[in-house]
Amino acid sequence: MIKTVKSFFLLALVLFFAELAPAQSTSKAPKIRTIIIDAGHGGTDQGAKGTYSTEAQITLKLALRLDTLLREELPSTRIVMTRTTDIFHHVREKADIANREKGDLFVCIHVNAAPPKKTITGYKSVAYYKGKGSKRKKYYKKVPIYKTSPNPMFGTSTYVWAADRSDEKAQGIIADDRYESSAEIMDVPDVNSPEALIKARLWSQKFFKNSVQLASMIENEFTVIGRKSMGVLQRNHMGIWVLQATNMPAVLIETGFITNQEEEDYLNSEVGQAEMTRSIANAILKYKIAVDGK
């Protein structure tokens, strides 16, 4: 009898730990399952122009390299490119691609530009007239003579959507009707109700916080390779539409100034493209670890 009890007790222990083992080894499903990479501009819209290259050309090269890096280092994560060739997509179409593919992260790559620098080199007299008929008289005024030269601005920056555009982000989240878990989906109220807008605003706040976190990581990585960082920015006077319309954390990276000859050369070089994409990839990997764990 004692032997039978011992055997039963041992069997119970084995079954107990057998049930525990899978529970302990099972990890949570990753939240970053799909990453969208968008090469800015393309096709009929070449974006900013340098002395020998265009923004669309540079962004595509950087995006393709980033795609390769992320596929190698995140084999279980879907990487979706909005374009892989020199074609044009309206920003609405870019956002539609990201939302349709159920992206968990939107990374948009751009190249910055600055207007030519104007300096006054002198003045000239220009005639103008006042009056009519016999009263018409000729006058002269001095106007400046300008000389234009390339703008010396340089450096990187990463944009997140403007804080005053949170309602637009929330409306996009409502339209997409997409939340993070099946429980959230089951609990989505009527999209026309105040509750839906409140919930969407809460999600947009979460997306904003995560976007700033990734943007900060990207800019930190740029400083590691010696790039000048202009920091994490918002464009409140005119929102960046694609960042507001994508229903996920989203950033737009300005990789440098194509209007600065040194920066244009760097962004077209093998070394420059390798350094920039490695930095962006490092930031995405660190962000994914922060969100999903190792």
C-alpha positions in Angstrom: 0.0 0.0 0.0 2.8 2.4 1.0 4.6 1.4 -2.3 1.4 2.2 -4.3 1.1 5.6 -2.6 4.7 6.5 -3.3 4.3 5.5 -6.9 1.1 7.6 -7.2 2.9 10.5 -5.5 5.8 10.3 -7.9 3.5 10.1 -10.9 1.6 13.1 -9.7 4.9 15.1 -9.4 6.0 14.1 -12.9 2.7 15.1 -14.4 2.7 18.4 -12.4 6.2 19.4 -13.6 5.4 18.2 -17.1 2.5 20.7 -17.2 4.7 23.4 -15.8 7.5 23.0 -18.3 5.6 24.2 -21.4 4.1 27.1 -19.5 7.6 28.3 -18.4 9.2 27.8 -21.8 6.4 29.5 -23.8 7.2 33.2 -24.5 4.7 35.9 -25.3 3.9 36.5 -28.9 6.0 39.4 -30.2 4.3 42.7 -30.7 6.6 43.8 -33.5 5.7 41.2 -36.2 5.7 43.4 -39.3 7.9 46.3 -40.1 7.1 48.6 -43.0 10.0 50.4 -44.8 9.2 53.3 -47.0 11.7 54.8 -49.4 10.5 58.4 -49.8 9.4 59.8 -53.1 10.1 57.9 -56.4 9.1 57.8 -60.0 7.7 61.2 -61.2 8.4 62.6 -57.8 12.2 62.6 -57.3 12.1 64.8 -54.2 15.0 67.1 -53.4 17.8 67.3 -55.9 21.6 67.6 -55.3 24.3 68.3 -57.9 24.2 64.7 -59.3 21.6 62.7 -57.5 18.0 62.9 -56.2 16.3 62.1 -52.9 14.3 59.3 -54.5 17.5 57.5 -55.7 19.2 57.8 -52.3 16.2 56.7 -50.2 15.7 53.6 -52.4 19.3 52.5 -51.9 19.1 53.0 -48.2 15.8 51.3 -47.9 17.0 48.2 -49.9 20.0 47.9 -47.7 18.0 48.3 -44.5 15.6 45.6 -45.8 18.5 43.2 -46.3 19.9 43.9 -42.8 16.6 43.4 -41.0 15.8 40.2 -42.9 19.1 38.8 -41.9 18.8 39.7 -38.2 15.1 39.3 -37.7 14.2 36.2 -39.8 10.9 35.7 -37.9 9.8 39.3 -38.6 8.0 40.3 -41.8 9.7 43.2 -43.6 7.5 44.9 -46.1 8.8 47.5 -48.6 6.4 50.1 -50.0 8.6 50.2 -53.1 11.6 48.3 -54.4 12.0 50.2 -57.7 11.8 53.8 -58.9 8.0 54.1 -58.9 5.6 56.8 -57.6 3.2 56.2 -54.8 1.0 59.0 -53.4 1.4 59.3 -49.6 -2.1 58.0 -49.2 -1.1 54.9 -51.0 2.0 54.5 -48.9 -0.2 54.7 -45.7 -2.7 52.2 -47.3 0.1 49.7 -47.9 1.3 50.0 -44.3 -2.2 49.6 -42.9 -3.2 46.8 -45.3 -0.1 44.8 -44.3 -1.0 45.3 -40.6 2.4 46.9 -39.9 3.5 47.2 -36.3 6.2 49.8 -37.1 6.5 52.3 -40.0 10.0 53.6 -40.9 10.1 56.2 -43.7 13.4 57.2 -45.1 14.0 60.7 -46.6 16.8 63.1 -47.5 16.7 66.7 -46.4 17.3 69.9 -48.4 17.9 73.6 -47.6 17.3 76.6 -49.9 20.3 78.3 -51.4 22.0 80.9 -49.2 21.5 84.5 -50.4 24.1 87.2 -49.7 24.0 90.8 -50.7 26.9 91.8 -52.9 25.8 95.4 -53.8 23.0 97.5 -55.0 21.7 98.7 -58.3 19.3 101.5 -59.3 16.0 100.5 -60.9 13.7 103.0 -62.5 10.0 103.2 -61.8 7.2 105.6 -62.7 4.4 107.4 -60.9 1.5 109.4 -62.2 -0.2 109.5 -65.6 0.1 111.7 -68.7 2.0 114.9 -68.2 2.2 114.2 -64.5 4.1 110.9 -65.1 7.5 111.1 -63.4 10.5 108.8 -63.4 12.0 107.8 -60.1 14.9 105.5 -59.0 15.2 103.1 -56.2 18.1 101.0 -54.9 17.6 97.3 -54.9 20.0 94.7 -53.5 22.1 92.4 -55.8 22.1 88.9 -54.5 24.6 86.1 -54.9 23.3 82.6 -54.2 25.5 79.8 -52.8 24.8 76.2 -51.6 23.3 76.1 -48.1 25.9 74.7 -45.6 23.2 73.0 -43.4 24.0 69.4 -42.5 22.9 66.7 -40.1 20.2 64.2 -39.4 16.8 64.4 -37.8 13.9 62.1 -37.2 10.3 63.3 -37.2 7.3 62.0 -35.4 3.8 63.2 -36.1 2.9 66.5 -34.5 1.3 66.4 -31.1 -1.5 68.7 -32.4 -2.4 66.0 -35.0 -3.4 63.4 -32.5 -7.0 63.6 -33.5 -6.1 62.8 -37.1 -4.1 59.8 -35.9 -7.0 58.7 -33.7 -9.4 58.9 -36.7 -7.0 56.8 -38.7 -7.0 54.2 -35.9 -10.8 54.2 -35.8 -11.0 53.8 -39.6 -8.6 50.8 -39.5 -10.5 49.3 -36.6 -7.3 47.6 -35.5 -6.0 47.1 -32.0 -3.3 45.0 -30.4 -5.0 41.9 -29.2 -8.0 39.8 -30.0 -9.5 40.9 -26.7 -9.2 44.5 -27.9 -10.9 43.7 -31.2 -13.8 42.0 -29.4 -14.1 45.1 -27.2 -14.2 47.7 -29.9 -17.2 50.0 -29.5 -19.3 51.5 -32.2 -16.8 53.6 -34.3 -19.2 56.5 -34.3 -19.4 56.6 -30.5 -17.5 58.9 -28.2 -16.0 55.7 -26.6 -14.4 54.7 -29.8 -12.7 58.1 -30.2 -11.5 58.0 -26.6 -10.0 54.5 -27.1 -8.4 55.5 -30.3 -6.9 58.6 -28.7 -5.4 56.4 -26.0 -3.9 54.2 -28.7 -2.6 57.2 -30.5 -0.9 58.4 -27.3 0.8 55.0 -27.0 1.9 55.1 -30.6 3.3 58.6 -30.1 5.3 57.5 -27.1 6.7 54.5 -28.9 7.4 56.6 -32.0 9.5 59.1 -29.9 11.3 56.2 -28.3 12.3 54.8 -31.6 13.2 58.2 -33.1 15.5 58.9 -30.1 17.2 55.5 -30.5 17.8 56.3 -34.2 19.3 59.7 -33.5 21.5 58.2 -30.8 22.8 55.7 -33.2 23.6 58.4 -35.7 25.7 60.3 -33.1 27.7 57.1 -32.4 29.0 57.1 -36.0 29.8 60.8 -35.7 26.8 62.3 -37.5 25.5 65.7 -36.3 22.0 65.0 -34.9 19.3 67.8 -35.0 17.2 65.5 -32.7 13.7 64.3 -32.6 11.4 66.8 -34.3 7.7 67.6 -34.9 6.4 69.7 -37.7 3.4 71.5 -36.2 2.9 74.2 -38.8 2.3 71.5 -41.4 1.9 67.9 -40.4 3.6 65.0 -42.1 0.5 63.3 -43.5 1.9 59.7 -43.9 2.9 59.7 -40.2 -0.6 60.6 -39.1 -2.4 58.2 -41.5 -0.4 55.0 -40.5 -2.1 53.2 -37.7 1.1 52.2 -35.9 4.2 53.9 -34.3 5.8 55.8 -37.2 8.9 57.8 -37.8 10.3 59.8 -40.8 14.1 59.9 -40.9 16.0 62.8 -42.6 19.3 61.1 -43.3 21.2 64.3 -44.3 21.1 67.3 -46.6 21.4 66.6 -50.3 22.0 70.3 -50.9 25.3 70.1 -49.0 27.9 68.6 -51.3 29.7 66.8 -48.5 26.5 65.2 -47.3 25.4 64.3 -50.8 28.7 62.5 -51.4 28.4 60.7 -48.1 24.9 59.5 -48.7 25.9 58.2 -52.2 29.0 56.4 -50.9 29.3 52.8 -50.0 30.6 53.7 -46.5 27.9 56.3 -45.9 25.1 54.0 -46.9 26.5 51.1 -44.9 26.9 53.3 -41.8 23.5 54.9 -42.0 21.5 51.7 -42.6 23.5 49.9 -39.8 22.6 52.7 -37.4 18.9 52.5 -38.3 18.9 48.7 -38.1 20.6 48.9 -34.6 18.0 51.3 -33.4 15.1 49.1 -34.7 16.7 46.0 -33.0 17.0 47.8 -29.7 13.5 49.1 -30.0 12.2 45.6 -30.7 14.0 44.2 -27.7 12.6 47.0 -25.5 9.0 46.2 -26.7 9.2 42.4 -27.1 12.0 41.4 -24.8 14.9 39.3 -26.0 
